[in-house]
Amino acid sequence: MLRSVQTIIPSMATSDGAGVRIRRSLGQKSSLRMDPFLMLDEFGSDQPEDYIAGFPAHPHRGFETVTYMIEGHMLHEDHLGNRGNLRNGGVQWMTAGRGIIHSEMPQQESGQMRGFQLWLNLPASEKMKPAGYRDIQPEDIPLLQVEGADIRLIAGELTLAGISAIGAVSGGQTAPLYADIHLAPEARLNLPVSAKLNGLLYLYDGTANLQTEQQHQRLTLSCASILGPGDEVRLCAGMAGAKLLLIAGLPLAEPIVQYGPFVMNTREQIEQALADYRSGTLTNNPGA
């Protein structure tokens, strides 16, 4: 069964950190999420004033952040002593868990900076686990190549034309699937996407259509196109080709209470996170 676009969430211009200009689709407000994903930001500018101030030290608890850099150079540092240089094609996968305090600061003074940050919710059973961090280099991200398409598999598993690949990250309760798809002009691509997964497409360059059972749906640039039920995504690129993200995951179906950088299941847990941050114990791991 071919999937179709069920809902379109246009990205909205806003700012975050110390004034970094971004476009936010998922997460503009609490009603605009796609379980298990909480937020999707696109950042992209060749004007230093749009990004140079970066994201100084700030806390998180209860979820994971996935930062994918297409162009530019960002430095990650956190209270655990991790230090990672995020460059073209690299990914930083950070598990906030019980608590992490980190910064993400541009390491360039000019030129283009472009990429995405995705927030992935953690199940209730894992929200208070120890924090963790992975610095994934571009060469460690599997590349699937089929006629007319290059697919960088950041997370999950895909099988295309008899070729199977496992992403740089795999497994977990939400089994995230995250792929950056580049299509040649007028190329066609069929992608298996399990019916169990909630999924979206995010077109960030070029033009593309999604073929459904009855029609072709034109994908809208810089929008989270939420997919309906089915087990296959059928894409067709326009005359200039297309670049888009495929993001999918198993829903948690758990209550979400968010207060800024803290995402928990109850208001009481949020109040505890705030109290822990104020007392300096947010990042303490019991038994460590």
N, C-alpha and C positions, 0 to 999 in steps of 0.2 A: 504494500500500500504506500503510495507516494505521499509524502508530507507536503502540506501547504502552509502558507503564512496565515496564522490565526489572528495575531495582534501585532501592530507596529508601534514601537516606542521610539519616537524621534529623540535624538540626543539634544540636550539643552546646554548652552554656553554657561559656564559658571567658573568659579575659582576655588582652589583648595590649597592647603599648606600655607606658605607665606606669600600667596598671591599667584600661584601657577594657574594659567588659563587652561581649562579642560572642557570637554564636552561629555556630559553624563547622560546615559540612557537608563539602564537598570539603576534603581536606587535614588532616582530623583525624589521620590517619596515612598512611603512604606508599601503602598499598593502597587508600585511598579517594580516588582521583583520577579524572578523566575526560580523557584525552589530547585536546587539548593544554592543558587547564586544570588548574592545580595546587591552587587553594584558592578557596573562596567563603565570605566572612564576611558576616553580617548584623549591623548594629548598630542599636539603637533603644531609646531611653529618654527619659523626661522628668525623670529624676533627675540633676542635675548631677554628683553623685559618681560616676556610672557612666561619664562621658565627659570630665569637665573636664580631667583630667591629660593627655589626648591622646597623641600619638606623637612624643616628642622625637627629635632627630636620630639617624638610624640608616642603615646601608648596605644596598644591594641589588646583586646581579649576576646576569645570565643570564636575565632574564624581564621581563615587563611587568606593571604594576599598573593596574587600571581602577577608579577610585573614583566611585561614582554616589550623589549626595546627593539624597534625597527631601525631607527637612526638615532645616534647621539651617544652620550656617555654619562652615566649616573653612578654615584658611589653610595652603597648601602653600608651603614654601621649600626650595631645594636649593642644592648647591654651585656650580651653573651660574649662579646669580643669578636663577633663575626664582622668581616669586612669583605665586600664583594664589589667588583667593578662590572657594571652592567653596560655592555656595548652592543653594537649592531647585531641583532639576531639572538641575543642572550636572554635568559629568563631568570628571575629571582622568585623562588617559591618559599614563602615565609609562613610558618605556622605560629600564630600568636598564642594559641592554647591559653594557659592560665594567665599569661601576660608577657608582653615584650615592649621594650622602648627602643625605637630605632629612628634613624634619619635617612633621607634619600636626597642627596645633593648633586646638582649638575656639576660636571667636571669640564665643561666647555664654556667659553665666553662668547662664542658666536656660532652660526651655522644652524642647521636643522636638527631639532629634537622631536622624535615622534615615537609613539608607542601606546600601550594599553595597560591599565591595571584592572584586574578582576578580583572581586571578593567572593570567596567560596565559604559557605557556612560549614561549621563543624557540628556533628551530632551532639546531643546533650551529654552523652557518655564521654566525649572527648574534649569538651570545652575547657576543662581545667587540667589538661595534660601539659607536660613541660613544653616550652616553646622550642621551635626548631627552625632551621634555615638551610636552604639549598641554593647554591650559585651554579646555574646550569649554563655551560658554555655553548655557543652556536654549533660547534662540531659534535656535541653530544645530543643534539636533537635529530631524531631520525628523519630522513627525507624520502618520501615515496614519490616516484616519478612514473606517471602513466601518460599516454598520448595526450598532449595538450595541457597537462596539469602537473604542477609541483606542489606537494603537500608536506609541510613541516609539522610533525606530530609532537606537540608539546606534552600532551597527556592522553592516556587511554590507549585503545587498540583499534586498528583498522585493517581490513583485508580488501585489496583492490586488484582486480585482474590476476587473482591467484597469488598476489604478493601480500604477506602479512607483516605488520610492524607493531611494536610496542613503544609507546611514547617515552620521553625522558622521565615522566612520572606515571605510575600506574597503580591501580588498586584503590583501597579505601572504601569506606561505606557509601560514598556518593559516586564512586567510579567515574570521575570526571573525564570527559573527552574534549580536547582543546586542539584545534588544528588551524594553521594558517594556510589558506588555499590560494595559489596563483594560477589563473587560467589564461591560456593564450587566446587571442582573438577568435571568437566564435567556437571555442572549444566546448565540449560537452563532458559532463562528469556525473557518474552515478555513485553515491556514497551510501553504504549501509549504516543506519543509525538505529540502534535497538529501540523497539517500541516502548521499552521500560523507561527510557531517558526523556526528560524534558530537554528541549533543544532550541537554539536560536542561530540565526545567521546575522553577521554584521559586515556589510559591504563598506570597505573603506577606500577603494580606488576602482575606477572604471564603471562598467555597467554589466548587469547580469539578470537573467530571468530564472525563476524557479518553476519547473514543469510540474503540474499537478495532474490529477486524474482527468480534469475537465478543461484546463486552460494553462496559460503561462502567466505567472505573476512577476511583474517587474520589481526587483529589489530596490529599496530606497537607500541612497547613500547616507552613511552615518546614522543609521537607525538600527535598533535591536529588533529584528524580525522574528517574533516568537512563532515557533512551528507547532502545528497541530499534530494529531495522532498519525501514526504510520511507522514504517521501518526502513524507508529509503528516501534520500534527498537527491533530486535530479536537477543539476545546474546546467545553464547554457550561458556562456559569456557573450558580451556584445562585441562590437567591431574593434574596440580598443582593449579588449581583454578585461580581466577583473581580478581584484584581490579582496578576499573576505575571510572572516573568522567563522569557524563552526565551533560552537560551545554547547556542551550537553552534559547532563548528570542525573543520577538517581535522586528523586525528591526525598527529603527527610520527613515532610509532613509533621513538623514540630512547631510549637509556638515560637515566635521571634519577637524579642523586645530589644530594641536598639537605642542606644544613647551615644551618638557620635561614633567614637572608635571602639565602643564596647557592644558586643552582640551576644545576648544571652537568651534564656527561655522565660524568665520571670522578672518582674520589676524589682523584687527583692535581690536577685542576683546582680542586677545593674547597680543598685544602691551599694552592694558589697564591693563591686568593682571600683566604684567611685571612692569608697572609704579606703580600700586597699591602695589606690593610687595616691590619695592624699597622705596616707601614712607611710608611703614608701615600700609597701609590702606587695604591690601588684605582681611583681616578677618573682616573688619567693616561691620555690617549689618544695612543698612539704616532703620531708624524707630525703631531700637531696644532700 
